[in-house]
């Protein structure tokens, strides 16, 4: 009788890094006092930060 389970392989020799890889570059982390030349520059900065840490930004004008 043939098994109904699909063939599964494991890689027991996989290397696991000793320290986690940073999720984003430290320069992308928002900090108080950061100045931008234009509003558009600040939007771009925040969108890049959001993308790198896993969320999106929606800007709404009233």
HELIX and SHEET records of a PDB file:
HELIX    1   1 UNK A   26  UNK A   28  5                                   3    
HELIX    2   2 UNK A   39  UNK A   53  1                                  15    
END                                                                             
